[in-house]
Amino acid sequence: MRRYLSIFLFALAIVGGTLAQTGCIVVPARPARVWVPGYYATGHVWVGGYWRYH
């Protein structure tokens, strides 16, 4: 009887874990800050580096 109870509890844990994962809400990652280095634009104008969200 203990063997059947053990198998039943194991199967219940597997099924419960599977059902718990079916309704997961996926949250998008936070926007990352990306450093854009300085560069020369048209007309030889220097544009300094800055942070932007990507």
C-alpha positions in Angstrom: 0.0 0.0 0.0 2.9 2.4 0.8 4.3 1.8 -2.7 1.1 2.8 -4.3 0.8 5.9 -2.1 4.4 6.9 -3.0 3.7 6.5 -6.7 0.5 8.4 -6.4 2.1 11.3 -4.6 4.9 11.4 -7.2 2.5 11.4 -10.1 0.4 14.1 -8.3 3.5 16.3 -7.9 4.4 15.9 -11.6 0.9 16.8 -12.7 0.6 19.6 -10.2 3.9 21.1 -11.4 2.9 20.9 -15.0 -0.5 22.5 -14.3 1.2 25.3 -12.3 3.4 26.2 -15.3 0.6 26.4 -17.9 -0.8 29.7 -16.7 2.5 31.6 -16.4 2.5 35.3 -17.2 5.6 36.3 -19.1 6.8 39.8 -18.1 8.9 41.6 -20.7 12.4 42.5 -19.6 13.1 46.0 -18.5 14.5 48.2 -21.2 18.3 48.2 -21.0 20.4 51.4 -21.0 22.9 51.3 -23.9 25.8 53.7 -24.2 26.1 55.3 -27.6 29.7 56.5 -28.1 30.4 60.0 -29.6 30.8 60.3 -33.3 31.2 62.9 -36.0 28.0 63.7 -37.8 27.7 65.4 -41.2 29.5 68.7 -41.5 32.2 67.5 -39.1 30.0 68.2 -36.1 30.9 66.2 -33.0 28.0 64.5 -31.3 28.9 63.5 -27.7 28.2 60.1 -26.3 24.8 59.5 -24.5 22.7 56.8 -22.9 19.6 55.6 -24.6 17.1 52.9 -23.7 17.1 49.9 -26.0 
